[in-house]
Amino acid sequence: MIDVFTCFTDEVEDVDVAVEDIKCGLANMVLAANSVGILHCDSGYVESGVVKAVCGILPFEVVGCTTLSASTNGGMGFILTLTVLTSDDTEFVIGFSPEIDDDDPRKPVDELYEKFAARMERPKMLMVFPPFPRNFGGDAFVRALDACSGGVPIFGALAISNDPDYKYSYTFHNGVHFERSLVLLGLYGDVDPYFFSASIELTDILKQHAIVTGSHRNIVTSINNMPALDYFESVGLTNKQNQGALEGLAMIFSPREGPMLIRFCIDHNPDESIIMTGEVPEGSSLAISAIGPDTIMRSTEEKICEALSVARGRGMLMYSCAARSWTLGIYGMNEHEKAAECIGKASPYHLAYCAGELIPARYGDNSLSNVLQGGSLIICVL
C-alpha cells in the first residue's frame, strides 16, 4: 500500500517563506519505511533557488520536472507542488541519465537503467520525466525504456516551460535541475496502479491534400515539397506574424504503415520546419482537427470521475497535454478548477501540464503497450 500526501507553495521568490509553506503542508505527514517526493513547478522556482532549498529540507529523495502550471489539494496556478509517496511494502529507486545528445536517447537510458536492472526483481512500474523533446519526440524515450526494461509499464510527463523557446524546461533530481537528462523513479513491491486516459475527440476533421515530404524524427521539414510553415500559411492556418496559431491544433498523420498518430506543434525552427511532440514518418498523409474547449472539459470531468470510482482515497497523479491548456486560452485554469471541483478532499492528487504524456495503453488484443499520447489527460491511481 502507498500513502500519498500533497502540499504546495506559491512563493516563487522568498526561499524562506517557500520552505516554511512546505514544512507546514507536511506537518501532519507520517512517513513509512520508504518515501519519495514528486515535484512540479514553473521554472521561476528553479532560478530563485526555491527548488533546491525545498529539496534540501526533505528526508527523502525527489524527482520531477517543470510544467506550465499545476494544481493539488488546496492550490492551483503557477505553484510548486510536492507529492509524497510513502510505504512500508513498496520500495522507490530513483536515478538520472547522462546528458542526452542530439543523436538518440538509447545509450544514456541504457546506462541509467543498469541501476534498476541490478535488482533481483523488475519494477512494477516506472515513473519517467524526460527532457523537453526538441530533437526527437517522446516516442524515442518510450522505445529506449521498453528495450532496456522489457516493457515495464511507464507513466510520466515530458518537461516544458512557459518561455517562448522552452529553454528553461528542466527535470529534477534531489534539487539539481537538468536540461538534457531523463529522471526515472522505479516502484518495486506492493504496487497496484490503475491507468486512465482522456483522449481528445477528433471532430470536424479536415483532410488535406498533403503528404509529409520531409521529416527527421519529430521535425517536419516539408509538406507537399514546401517548407512546413509555408504549407500551413498557404492553407490559411498560420502566417509569419502568428506562427503560434498552430499550437493546440491536432495534426493527424497516417503513415504508410502503422497506426494513426496525433501530434501537436510545440515550436518551429528558423528554416520554417516545425517541431512536433512525437515522431512523424516521411510519407504520412495529413489531416487536421481543432480541439474544442467543451470537448476538453467534458473529457476531463468524465475521466476524473471514472478514476475516482477506483481510487477511493488513493493518490491520483495526473498530467495533461500543454495543447489542452493552450486551447483553453484565457481560461487556462479551467481544467485545474474542474479537477479541484471533482476531487475535493476525496483523494490526494496533483495535475501538471507537460510537453507529452507517457502511459500504458490497451490495443485490440487487450495487451498493454507503452505509448506517447497527444492532447490527452492521463491519470495513475496509486
The 8 nearest C-alpha neighbors of each residue, nearest first, counted from 0:
[[1, 86, 189, 88, 2, 190, 89, 87],
 [0, 2, 86, 85, 84, 3, 381, 89],
 [3, 1, 85, 84, 86, 0, 4, 313],
 [2, 4, 84, 314, 83, 347, 1, 85],
 [5, 3, 83, 82, 347, 84, 28, 2],
 [6, 4, 82, 81, 83, 347, 3, 72],
 [5, 7, 24, 81, 80, 21, 25, 82],
 [8, 6, 80, 79, 81, 21, 78, 9],
 [9, 7, 79, 10, 20, 17, 78, 21],
 [8, 10, 78, 11, 79, 7, 77, 17],
 [11, 9, 17, 8, 12, 13, 16, 78],
 [10, 12, 44, 9, 13, 43, 49, 47],
 [13, 11, 47, 10, 14, 44, 49, 17],
 [14, 12, 16, 15, 10, 11, 17, 49],
 [13, 15, 17, 49, 16, 12, 18, 48],
 [16, 14, 18, 17, 13, 19, 52, 49],
 [15, 17, 19, 13, 18, 14, 20, 10],
 [18, 16, 20, 14, 10, 19, 15, 8],
 [17, 19, 15, 21, 20, 53, 16, 14],
 [18, 20, 22, 16, 21, 17, 23, 15],
 [21, 19, 17, 23, 18, 22, 8, 24],
 [20, 22, 24, 18, 19, 23, 25, 7],
 [23, 21, 19, 25, 24, 20, 26, 18],
 [24, 22, 26, 20, 21, 25, 19, 27],
 [25, 23, 21, 6, 22, 26, 20, 7],
 [24, 26, 28, 22, 23, 27, 21, 6],
 [25, 27, 23, 28, 24, 22, 21, 29],
 [28, 26, 25, 29, 24, 23, 4, 22],
 [27, 29, 25, 26, 30, 4, 24, 83],
 [30, 28, 27, 31, 85, 26, 25, 4],
 [31, 29, 85, 28, 32, 34, 33, 86],
 [30, 32, 86, 87, 85, 33, 29, 34],
 [31, 33, 87, 86, 30, 34, 85, 88],
 [34, 32, 86, 85, 31, 90, 87, 91],
 [33, 35, 85, 84, 59, 86, 31, 32],
 [34, 36, 60, 84, 59, 83, 61, 85],
 [35, 37, 83, 61, 82, 60, 84, 62],
 [38, 36, 82, 62, 63, 81, 61, 83],
 [37, 39, 81, 63, 80, 62, 36, 82],
 [40, 38, 80, 64, 65, 79, 63, 66],
 [41, 39, 79, 65, 66, 78, 42, 80],
 [40, 42, 43, 65, 66, 44, 77, 67],
 [41, 43, 45, 44, 65, 167, 160, 40],
 [44, 42, 46, 45, 41, 47, 11, 40],
 [43, 45, 49, 11, 47, 42, 46, 50],
 [44, 46, 42, 43, 50, 48, 47, 49],
 [45, 47, 43, 48, 44, 42, 49, 50],
 [48, 46, 44, 45, 49, 12, 43, 11],
 [49, 47, 45, 51, 46, 50, 52, 44],
 [48, 50, 52, 44, 14, 51, 47, 53],
 [51, 49, 53, 45, 52, 48, 174, 44],
 [50, 52, 174, 54, 48, 49, 53, 55],
 [51, 53, 55, 49, 54, 50, 48, 56],
 [54, 52, 50, 55, 18, 51, 56, 49],
 [55, 53, 174, 51, 57, 52, 56, 173],
 [54, 56, 52, 53, 57, 51, 174, 173],
 [57, 55, 54, 53, 58, 52, 18, 22],
 [56, 58, 54, 59, 55, 53, 60, 61],
 [59, 57, 56, 60, 55, 34, 54, 35],
 [60, 58, 35, 57, 34, 61, 36, 33],
 [61, 59, 35, 173, 36, 62, 58, 57],
 [60, 62, 36, 173, 37, 172, 35, 59],
 [63, 61, 172, 37, 171, 38, 36, 173],
 [64, 62, 38, 171, 37, 39, 170, 128],
 [65, 63, 170, 158, 39, 171, 169, 128],
 [64, 66, 40, 158, 41, 169, 39, 159],
 [65, 67, 159, 352, 68, 41, 160, 353],
 [68, 66, 352, 160, 161, 41, 159, 353],
 [69, 67, 77, 76, 66, 352, 351, 41],
 [70, 68, 351, 350, 76, 75, 78, 77],
 [69, 71, 75, 350, 74, 349, 335, 76],
 [70, 72, 349, 74, 348, 73, 75, 350],
 [71, 73, 74, 347, 348, 5, 344, 343],
 [72, 74, 71, 75, 339, 70, 6, 7],
 [75, 73, 71, 70, 72, 7, 76, 78],
 [76, 74, 70, 69, 78, 71, 335, 77],
 [77, 75, 68, 78, 69, 70, 332, 74],
 [78, 76, 68, 41, 69, 75, 40, 9],
 [77, 79, 9, 76, 40, 8, 69, 80],
 [78, 80, 40, 8, 7, 39, 9, 81],
 [81, 79, 7, 39, 38, 6, 78, 40],
 [80, 82, 38, 6, 37, 5, 7, 36],
 [81, 83, 5, 37, 36, 4, 38, 80],
 [84, 82, 36, 4, 3, 35, 5, 37],
 [83, 85, 3, 35, 34, 2, 1, 36],
 [86, 84, 34, 2, 31, 33, 1, 30],
 [87, 85, 1, 31, 33, 89, 88, 32],
 [88, 86, 32, 31, 89, 33, 85, 0],
 [87, 89, 86, 189, 188, 0, 90, 33],
 [90, 88, 188, 189, 86, 187, 87, 186],
 [89, 91, 187, 186, 33, 188, 88, 92],
 [92, 90, 186, 185, 187, 93, 35, 184],
 [91, 93, 185, 184, 90, 186, 94, 115],
 [94, 92, 184, 183, 185, 91, 95, 182],
 [93, 95, 183, 182, 111, 184, 96, 92],
 [96, 94, 182, 181, 183, 111, 180, 97],
 [95, 97, 111, 180, 181, 107, 108, 98],
 [96, 98, 107, 180, 99, 95, 111, 110],
 [97, 99, 180, 179, 96, 100, 107, 181],
 [98, 100, 179, 104, 180, 107, 97, 101],
 [101, 99, 102, 98, 103, 104, 179, 134],
 [100, 102, 134, 103, 99, 135, 104, 133],
 [103, 101, 100, 104, 99, 134, 135, 105],
 [102, 104, 105, 101, 100, 106, 99, 139],
 [105, 103, 107, 99, 106, 108, 140, 143],
 [104, 106, 143, 108, 103, 107, 109, 140],
 [105, 107, 109, 108, 104, 110, 103, 143],
 [108, 106, 110, 97, 109, 96, 104, 105],
 [107, 109, 111, 105, 110, 106, 96, 104],
 [110, 108, 106, 112, 111, 107, 105, 147],
 [111, 109, 107, 108, 113, 112, 106, 96],
 [110, 112, 96, 108, 109, 113, 114, 95],
 [111, 113, 115, 109, 114, 110, 116, 108],
 [114, 112, 116, 115, 111, 110, 117, 109],
 [115, 113, 112, 117, 116, 111, 118, 94],
 [114, 116, 112, 113, 117, 118, 185, 92],
 [115, 117, 113, 118, 114, 112, 121, 148],
 [118, 116, 115, 114, 113, 119, 120, 112],
 [117, 119, 116, 120, 115, 121, 114, 122],
 [118, 120, 117, 121, 116, 115, 122, 187],
 [121, 119, 118, 122, 187, 116, 117, 188],
 [120, 122, 123, 119, 116, 118, 187, 115],
 [121, 123, 187, 124, 186, 185, 120, 125],
 [122, 124, 187, 186, 190, 121, 151, 188],
 [125, 123, 152, 122, 186, 153, 151, 185],
 [126, 124, 185, 153, 184, 127, 152, 186],
 [125, 127, 184, 154, 155, 153, 183, 185],
 [126, 128, 183, 155, 182, 125, 154, 129],
 [127, 129, 182, 156, 157, 155, 181, 63],
 [130, 128, 181, 157, 127, 182, 158, 131],
 [131, 129, 158, 179, 157, 181, 180, 132],
 [130, 132, 158, 157, 159, 133, 168, 129],
 [133, 131, 136, 135, 134, 130, 137, 276],
 [132, 134, 131, 135, 274, 136, 217, 275],
 [135, 133, 132, 101, 217, 136, 218, 216],
 [136, 134, 217, 216, 132, 133, 139, 137],
 [137, 135, 277, 217, 132, 278, 138, 276],
 [136, 138, 139, 140, 277, 371, 132, 276],
 [139, 137, 141, 136, 140, 371, 277, 142],
 [138, 140, 142, 137, 141, 136, 143, 135],
 [141, 139, 143, 137, 138, 142, 144, 104],
 [142, 140, 138, 144, 139, 143, 145, 370],
 [143, 141, 145, 139, 140, 144, 146, 138],
 [142, 144, 105, 140, 146, 141, 145, 139],
 [143, 145, 141, 147, 146, 142, 148, 140],
 [146, 144, 150, 142, 148, 149, 143, 147],
 [147, 145, 143, 144, 149, 148, 142, 150],
 [146, 148, 144, 145, 149, 109, 143, 112],
 [149, 147, 145, 150, 151, 146, 144, 116],
 [150, 148, 145, 146, 147, 151, 144, 121],
 [149, 151, 145, 148, 152, 146, 144, 369],
 [150, 152, 148, 124, 149, 153, 123, 145],
 [153, 151, 124, 359, 150, 125, 369, 154],
 [154, 152, 125, 358, 124, 126, 151, 369],
 [155, 153, 358, 126, 357, 127, 125, 152],
 [154, 156, 127, 357, 126, 128, 356, 153],
 [155, 157, 356, 128, 355, 353, 357, 158],
 [156, 158, 129, 354, 355, 128, 353, 131],
 [157, 159, 131, 130, 64, 65, 168, 353],
 [158, 160, 168, 66, 354, 353, 65, 131],
 [161, 159, 168, 165, 67, 66, 162, 167],
 [160, 162, 67, 165, 163, 159, 41, 42],
 [161, 163, 165, 164, 160, 167, 166, 168],
 [164, 162, 165, 161, 166, 160, 266, 167],
 [163, 165, 166, 162, 266, 167, 161, 160],
 [166, 164, 160, 162, 167, 168, 163, 159],
 [167, 165, 164, 168, 162, 160, 178, 163],
 [166, 168, 165, 160, 42, 169, 162, 178],
 [169, 167, 159, 160, 158, 166, 165, 65],
 [170, 168, 178, 177, 65, 64, 176, 158],
 [169, 171, 64, 177, 176, 63, 130, 158],
 [172, 170, 176, 63, 62, 64, 175, 174],
 [171, 173, 62, 175, 174, 61, 176, 182],
 [174, 172, 61, 175, 60, 54, 62, 171],
 [175, 173, 51, 54, 172, 50, 171, 176],
 [174, 176, 172, 173, 171, 51, 177, 50],
 [177, 175, 171, 170, 169, 174, 172, 178],
 [178, 176, 169, 170, 180, 179, 171, 175],
 [177, 179, 169, 180, 130, 168, 170, 176],
 [178, 180, 98, 99, 130, 177, 181, 100],
 [181, 179, 98, 96, 177, 99, 97, 130],
 [180, 182, 129, 96, 95, 128, 130, 183],
 [183, 181, 95, 128, 94, 127, 129, 180],
 [182, 184, 127, 94, 93, 126, 95, 128],
 [185, 183, 93, 126, 125, 92, 127, 186],
 [184, 186, 125, 92, 91, 122, 124, 93],
 [185, 187, 91, 122, 124, 123, 90, 125],
 [188, 186, 122, 90, 123, 89, 185, 91],
 [187, 189, 89, 190, 88, 90, 186, 123],
 [188, 190, 89, 88, 0, 191, 187, 1],
 [191, 189, 188, 192, 123, 89, 187, 0],
 [190, 192, 381, 189, 193, 123, 0, 380],
 [193, 191, 381, 380, 190, 379, 194, 124],
 [194, 192, 380, 379, 191, 195, 381, 378],
 [193, 195, 379, 378, 192, 380, 196, 359],
 [196, 194, 378, 377, 379, 193, 306, 197],
 [195, 197, 377, 376, 198, 378, 375, 194],
 [198, 196, 376, 375, 298, 302, 377, 299],
 [199, 197, 375, 196, 374, 200, 376, 298],
 [198, 200, 374, 201, 375, 197, 295, 290],
 [201, 199, 202, 198, 294, 290, 295, 298],
 [200, 202, 288, 199, 204, 203, 290, 289],
 [203, 201, 204, 200, 288, 289, 290, 291],
 [202, 204, 288, 205, 201, 289, 287, 290],
 [205, 203, 288, 202, 287, 206, 201, 286],
 [204, 206, 287, 286, 203, 288, 207, 202],
 [207, 205, 286, 204, 287, 285, 208, 209],
 [206, 208, 209, 286, 285, 205, 287, 284],
 [209, 207, 206, 210, 285, 284, 223, 286],
 [208, 210, 207, 285, 223, 284, 222, 211],
 [209, 211, 284, 223, 222, 283, 282, 212],
 [212, 210, 222, 282, 281, 283, 213, 221],
 [213, 211, 222, 221, 224, 281, 223, 210],
 [212, 214, 221, 220, 211, 281, 219, 222],
 [215, 213, 219, 220, 281, 218, 216, 280],
 [214, 216, 218, 217, 219, 213, 220, 279],
 [215, 217, 278, 135, 218, 279, 214, 136],
 [218, 216, 278, 136, 275, 277, 135, 279],
 [217, 219, 274, 215, 214, 216, 273, 220],
 [220, 218, 214, 273, 272, 221, 213, 217],
 [219, 221, 272, 213, 214, 227, 226, 218],
 [222, 220, 226, 227, 213, 225, 224, 212],
 [221, 223, 211, 212, 224, 225, 227, 210],
 [222, 224, 225, 210, 209, 212, 211, 221],
 [223, 225, 222, 221, 212, 226, 213, 211],
 [226, 224, 221, 222, 223, 230, 227, 229],
 [227, 225, 221, 229, 228, 271, 220, 272],
 [226, 228, 221, 230, 272, 222, 229, 220],
 [227, 229, 271, 231, 230, 226, 232, 272],
 [230, 228, 232, 226, 227, 231, 233, 225],
 [229, 231, 233, 227, 228, 232, 225, 222],
 [232, 230, 228, 236, 234, 233, 229, 237],
 [231, 233, 237, 229, 235, 238, 230, 234],
 [232, 234, 230, 231, 235, 229, 236, 237],
 [235, 233, 231, 232, 236, 230, 237, 229],
 [234, 236, 232, 233, 237, 231, 238, 230],
 [235, 237, 231, 232, 234, 244, 245, 238],
 [238, 236, 232, 242, 244, 235, 231, 241],
 [239, 237, 232, 241, 240, 242, 236, 235],
 [238, 240, 241, 242, 237, 232, 228, 229],
 [239, 241, 238, 242, 237, 243, 244, 232],
 [242, 240, 238, 243, 239, 244, 237, 245],
 [241, 243, 244, 237, 238, 239, 240, 245],
 [242, 244, 245, 241, 246, 237, 266, 240],
 [245, 243, 242, 246, 237, 241, 236, 247],
 [246, 244, 243, 248, 247, 264, 242, 237],
 [247, 245, 244, 248, 243, 264, 322, 265],
 [246, 248, 322, 326, 325, 245, 249, 323],
 [247, 249, 289, 245, 246, 250, 288, 263],
 [250, 248, 288, 263, 287, 289, 262, 251],
 [251, 249, 287, 262, 261, 286, 263, 248],
 [250, 252, 261, 286, 260, 285, 287, 249],
 [251, 253, 285, 260, 284, 283, 259, 254],
 [252, 254, 259, 283, 284, 260, 285, 251],
 [255, 253, 283, 256, 257, 280, 252, 282],
 [254, 256, 283, 253, 282, 257, 284, 280],
 [257, 255, 254, 258, 253, 283, 259, 280],
 [256, 258, 254, 259, 255, 253, 260, 280],
 [259, 257, 260, 253, 256, 254, 252, 255],
 [258, 260, 253, 252, 261, 254, 257, 251],
 [261, 259, 252, 251, 262, 253, 258, 279],
 [262, 260, 251, 373, 250, 249, 252, 259],
 [261, 263, 250, 373, 276, 249, 275, 277],
 [264, 262, 275, 276, 249, 250, 265, 248],
 [263, 265, 275, 274, 246, 266, 245, 276],
 [264, 266, 275, 274, 263, 246, 276, 267],
 [267, 265, 274, 264, 273, 268, 275, 164],
 [268, 266, 273, 274, 272, 271, 269, 265],
 [267, 269, 270, 272, 271, 273, 266, 274],
 [270, 268, 271, 267, 272, 273, 228, 266],
 [269, 271, 268, 272, 226, 220, 267, 273],
 [272, 270, 228, 269, 268, 226, 227, 267],
 [271, 273, 220, 227, 268, 270, 219, 267],
 [274, 272, 267, 219, 218, 266, 268, 275],
 [275, 273, 218, 266, 267, 264, 265, 217],
 [274, 276, 264, 217, 277, 263, 265, 218],
 [277, 275, 136, 263, 262, 355, 265, 264],
 [278, 276, 136, 217, 275, 137, 138, 262],
 [277, 279, 217, 216, 136, 280, 138, 275],
 [278, 280, 217, 216, 281, 277, 214, 219],
 [281, 279, 283, 254, 282, 278, 214, 216],
 [280, 282, 211, 214, 283, 213, 212, 279],
 [281, 283, 211, 210, 212, 280, 254, 284],
 [284, 282, 254, 253, 211, 281, 252, 210],
 [283, 285, 210, 253, 252, 209, 211, 282],
 [284, 286, 252, 209, 251, 207, 210, 283],
 [285, 287, 206, 251, 207, 205, 250, 252],
 [288, 286, 250, 205, 204, 249, 251, 206],
 [287, 289, 204, 249, 201, 203, 202, 205],
 [288, 290, 248, 249, 291, 287, 202, 203],
 [291, 289, 288, 248, 292, 249, 247, 294],
 [290, 292, 294, 293, 289, 295, 326, 327],
 [293, 291, 295, 294, 327, 296, 326, 290],
 [294, 292, 296, 291, 295, 297, 298, 290],
 [295, 293, 291, 297, 292, 296, 298, 200],
 [296, 294, 292, 298, 293, 297, 299, 291],
 [295, 297, 299, 293, 298, 294, 292, 300],
 [296, 298, 294, 300, 299, 295, 293, 301],
 [297, 299, 301, 295, 296, 300, 197, 302],
 [300, 298, 296, 302, 297, 301, 303, 295],
 [301, 299, 303, 297, 298, 302, 304, 296],
 [300, 302, 298, 304, 299, 303, 297, 305],
 [301, 303, 305, 304, 299, 300, 197, 298],
 [304, 302, 306, 300, 305, 301, 299, 307],
 [303, 305, 307, 301, 302, 306, 300, 308],
 [304, 306, 302, 303, 308, 307, 301, 309],
 [305, 307, 303, 309, 308, 304, 310, 302],
 [308, 306, 310, 304, 309, 305, 303, 311],
 [307, 309, 305, 306, 310, 311, 304, 303],
 [308, 310, 307, 306, 311, 305, 380, 193],
 [311, 309, 313, 307, 312, 308, 380, 306],
 [312, 310, 313, 309, 307, 308, 346, 345],
 [311, 313, 346, 310, 345, 314, 347, 307],
 [314, 312, 310, 311, 346, 381, 380, 315],
 [313, 315, 347, 381, 3, 348, 380, 346],
 [314, 316, 348, 380, 379, 317, 347, 381],
 [317, 315, 379, 349, 378, 348, 380, 314],
 [318, 316, 378, 350, 377, 349, 315, 379],
 [319, 317, 351, 377, 350, 352, 376, 156],
 [318, 320, 376, 352, 375, 353, 351, 377],
 [319, 321, 374, 322, 353, 323, 375, 352],
 [322, 320, 324, 323, 352, 353, 354, 325],
 [321, 323, 247, 325, 320, 324, 326, 374],
 [324, 322, 326, 321, 325, 320, 374, 327],
 [323, 325, 331, 327, 321, 322, 326, 328],
 [326, 324, 322, 328, 327, 323, 247, 321],
 [325, 327, 323, 328, 247, 324, 322, 292],
 [326, 328, 331, 330, 324, 325, 292, 329],
 [327, 329, 325, 331, 330, 326, 324, 323],
 [330, 328, 331, 327, 332, 325, 326, 324],
 [331, 329, 327, 328, 332, 333, 324, 334],
 [330, 332, 327, 324, 328, 329, 333, 325],
 [333, 331, 335, 330, 334, 336, 76, 324],
 [334, 332, 336, 335, 331, 330, 337, 327],
 [333, 335, 337, 336, 332, 338, 296, 299],
 [336, 334, 338, 332, 333, 337, 70, 339],
 [337, 335, 333, 339, 334, 338, 340, 332],
 [336, 338, 340, 334, 335, 339, 333, 341],
 [339, 337, 335, 341, 336, 340, 342, 334],
 [338, 340, 336, 343, 342, 337, 341, 335],
 [341, 339, 337, 338, 343, 342, 336, 335],
 [342, 340, 338, 339, 343, 337, 304, 300],
 [343, 341, 339, 345, 340, 338, 344, 346],
 [342, 344, 339, 345, 340, 341, 72, 346],
 [343, 345, 346, 342, 72, 347, 339, 312],
 [344, 346, 342, 343, 312, 347, 311, 307],
 [347, 345, 312, 344, 314, 313, 348, 342],
 [348, 346, 314, 5, 4, 315, 3, 72],
 [349, 347, 315, 71, 316, 314, 346, 72],
 [348, 350, 71, 316, 70, 317, 351, 315],
 [349, 351, 317, 70, 318, 69, 71, 316],
 [350, 352, 69, 318, 68, 66, 319, 353],
 [353, 351, 319, 321, 67, 66, 320, 318],
 [352, 354, 321, 320, 355, 66, 157, 159],
 [355, 353, 157, 159, 321, 158, 320, 276],
 [356, 354, 157, 353, 156, 320, 276, 373],
 [355, 357, 156, 372, 371, 155, 320, 358],
 [358, 356, 371, 155, 154, 370, 156, 372],
 [357, 359, 154, 369, 153, 370, 360, 356],
 [358, 360, 369, 368, 367, 152, 370, 153],
 [361, 359, 367, 368, 369, 358, 370, 362],
 [360, 362, 367, 365, 366, 368, 359, 363],
 [361, 363, 365, 364, 366, 360, 367, 368],
 [362, 364, 365, 361, 366, 367, 360, 368],
 [363, 365, 366, 362, 361, 367, 368, 360],
 [366, 364, 362, 361, 363, 367, 360, 368],
 [367, 365, 361, 364, 362, 368, 363, 360],
 [366, 368, 361, 360, 359, 365, 369, 362],
 [369, 367, 359, 360, 370, 361, 366, 150],
 [368, 370, 359, 358, 360, 152, 153, 141],
 [371, 369, 358, 357, 359, 372, 368, 141],
 [370, 372, 357, 356, 138, 137, 355, 373],
 [371, 373, 356, 370, 357, 375, 355, 374],
 [372, 374, 375, 261, 262, 355, 320, 371],
 [373, 375, 320, 199, 322, 323, 198, 372],
 [376, 374, 198, 197, 373, 320, 319, 199],
 [375, 377, 319, 197, 196, 318, 320, 198],
 [376, 378, 196, 318, 317, 195, 375, 319],
 [379, 377, 317, 195, 316, 194, 196, 380],
 [380, 378, 194, 316, 193, 315, 381, 192],
 [381, 379, 315, 193, 192, 314, 310, 378],
 [380, 192, 314, 313, 379, 315, 191, 1]]
